[in-house]
Amino acid sequence: MNSVLFHLAFPVRDIPTTQAYYVDGLGCGLGRVNERAAILNLYNHQLVAHVTQDEIISQKGIYPRHFGLVFTDESDWQALLDRAKQKDLAFYQQPKQRFAETPLEHRTFFLVDPFGNLMEYKHYTDPTAIFSGESTQIGDR
């Protein structure tokens, strides 16, 4: 296990729908759960889904808010893509190649959960591009 784990809390409407999407669909492990929250294991990172009655506002595009994973092994990225298709998860953006033939080249796709939370999953051709400071390009808007 990593010595440091990422933690992210995000809003949902209900736990049964959350479990169906994240556990049955995306393949997360399920930790502690009650009627107000669920702890999910997404590739050994902790996601916590919190039920809210507040309005969950859908974005118009992928910016400014989304979360996800950067896969260091392309076969893991492909396996999640295959699972998402097999489980009929909703794509916000279909898989594509971004910044082709540049140092920032990567494969990416976006999913949207039943509550409007956007998730990006990507794999960089050159792993040094993940944190590189050699370019000012961030995103594609």
N, C-alpha and C positions, 0 to 999 in steps of 0.2 A: 504494500500500500504506500502511496505517496506520503511524505511527511507533512505536506500541506494539501488541503482539499479546498476546492472552491465551493462557496455557499451562495445560493440565490433564492430569495423569496419572491413569489409572484401571485397575482390574484386569480381566483377561480370562483365559479358560482356554486359548485357542489362537489362533494368527494366521490360519489359513484361515477360521475362522468369523467372526473380527473383520473380515477383508477383505470377506467376503461381505455382512455386515450394513452396515458403515460405508461401504464404497466402492461396492459394487453396489447396496445398498439406499438408504442415506441420501444418497449422492452425494458423499462426501468424496473429496478428492484423496489419493493415497498417496505418501508420501515414503519415507524410509529404512525398510527392513524387514528383519528377520531372524527366527529361530525364537523369540526371546524378547520382541520388541517391534515395534511399528509406529507410525510417525509419520503422523498423519492431518491433512488440511487441511479444517476445517469452517468455511466462509465466512471464510477467511483467518485462522483462529485455530488454534493447534497443540494437537491432542489426541495424547497418547501412550498407547497401549494396552500394558500390561506383563503378560506371562503370569505367573501365580502358581499355585502348587500349594496355597496356603493356601485355606481355605474362604472363599468369597465369600457373605456373609450377605445374604439378601434382606430388604428392609425390609417393614414392615407399614404401608404408606402412603407418601405422598410426602415426609414429614418424618422425619428432619432432613436427608437427603442426596439431592440431585439436581443436575444441571447442565443447561445448555441455552443458548438464545439469546433475546434480545429483539430482534425485528425492528422497524425504524423505518418500514418500508414494508409495509403490509398485504398487498400483492400478493405479496411475497416469502414472507410467512408462509403465505399461501394456496397458493403453489406448492409449498412443502415439505409442507404437509398433503396436497395432491393426490398428490405423489410417494410419501409414506408409504402412502397408501391403494393406489396403483397397484402398489407393490412388496410389498404385504401385510405391512408392518411391524407388529409387535405394539403395540397401544395399551394403555398402563396406565390412562389416562383419555382418554375421547373428547373431541373439541373442544367447548368450551363458552365461554360469556360469563361472566366473573366480575365481581362488584361493579358490576352494571349501573346506569346512571344515577347514578354517583358519579364523583368525580375519578380514582378508581383503576380504572375500567372497562377491561377488556382481554379479548382472545380468547386462549385457551390450549388446548394439548393436551399430553399426556405420552406418550412412547414408552418401551418397556423393551427393552433389547438382550438377546441370548441369554444373557448372564451376570448379568442382574438389575440392571444399571445403569439408573437412571431419568433421562430427559431431558425437560425442559420447553421448549416453544417458544411464545412469546407475542408479542402486539402490543397496545400501549396505544392507546386512542382519543386520549388527550391525552399527547403525549410528555414533558411536564413531570412527569408522575406517575412516571416511571421512577426518578428519584432524589429526588422530593419529600419534604421533611421536614414537610409540613403535616398529616400524619395519622400516627397511631401504628399503623394497621392494617398488618399484615404477614402475608401468607398468610391462610388461612381455617380454621385449626383452633381 
